[in-house]
Amino acid sequence: MSAGTYTPRPGAAPLPRMIAAQTALETRMLLRNGEQLLLTVIIPTLLLVLFSAVDIVDTGSGASVDFLAPGILALAVMSTAFTGQAIATGFERRYGVLKRLGASPLPRWALMTAKTLSVLVTEVLQVLLLTAIALTLGWSPQGNPLSVVLLLVLGTAAFSGLGLLMAGTLKAEATLAAANLVFLLLLVGGGVIVPLDKFPDAVQSVLGLLPISALSEGLRDVLQRGASMPWAQAGILAVWAVLGLGAAAKFFRWE
């Protein structure tokens, strides 16, 4: 029998192909989930349109959309990388999906890589949609696009680590409740819609250290004020990313 009788040979696909296939699957599952679409697309879009069109919150001088658009972009990153990923991964862990995938030829680190790439793909779609809507509403962005990309990547890493940490340590029901509660609290107190200077001075210093505050204020410094690179906010996001991803890698339970 010749060596070429059985072709293609049975076995695992090359690792890059497995990661790409898993990324595509994760992205399709996310975009087909109604609850995920509510968090990632509908809520940020409604908030952007509503608060830009109706003078509800005093956002200072200039057009409201110039203040709101960077904060809504930060909210979109949080909704996908933290809230959506935490809930989805928590229930996958509960139903044994992660355990079964962990026994497949796809290494566990590659599975986490695919989930992260899926988050990034979703965020690109979010940013394009929200940017188009904001431009329609009269947004005039400034600053260096590379600085914006770096902030978004750091924010994604920070929120992804925190989301995986929550999903890998809490029960699925607790993750669902906690992730949604954190989403609401950070929406109100993270500088997304309400400027941080509206809070008492003692509270501002604490809120400014939150990842959502660092991301929204950093994006605002670049896109609204034309700053080159807000290193203080980037540093805060980097610290959260290291702490979150490190803790998730150490404490994540697959079962």
C-alpha positions, 0 to 999 in steps of 0.5 A: 500500500502506497503512502498516499493511499489515504489522503488527506491524512486524518489528524488535527489541522494546523494551529493557525487554521484551528484558531481562525476557525474557532474565531469565526465560530465565536464571532458568529455565535456572538452576533447571533445572540440577541442579548449580546447584540443588545449590549454591544450594539443597541444600547451604545447606539441608543445612548449616543443618539439620545444624549446627542439629540436631547440636552439631558446632561451638561457636557460642557462647551461644544457639541454634545456628540464631541464629548459623548462619542469617545465615551460611547466607544469606551462603553462599546469596548467594555460591553463586548470585552467584559460584560458580553465575554464574561456572561458567554464564557460563564455559561459555556463553563457551566454547561461543560463546553469549555471542558469539552473544547479543552479536550480537543486538539485546540490548546486551551491558550489557543481557545482563549486567543480565539475568544480574544480575536472574536472580541476584537473583530466585534469591536471593529464592527462596533467602532465602524458603526458608532463612528458612522452614526457620530459623524452623521450627528455632527462629530468632529474627531481630532487627534492621532488615530494610532493613539486611539487604536492603542487605547482601544487595544489596552482597554480590550486587554484590561476588560477581557482579563477582568471578564475572564476572571469573573467567568472563571471563578464565579457561577454562571448566574452570579456572573450574569448578575455581577457583569450586568451590575458592573456594566450599569455602575460603570456606565453611570460613574465611569465618565461615559455620559456624565463628566467626572468633574460633576462628581465630588473631588474625593470621588473623582480621584477614585473614579479616575482609576477605573478602566472605563474612566481611563479609556473614556477620558483617554479617548476624549483627550485624543479625539476631542482635545487633540492630545498626542497620547494620554500616557497617564490613562494608557498606564492605568489601562496597562496596569489593569490589563496585567492584573486582570489577565494575570489573575485570570490565567492563575485562577480560571477554572475550566469546570 
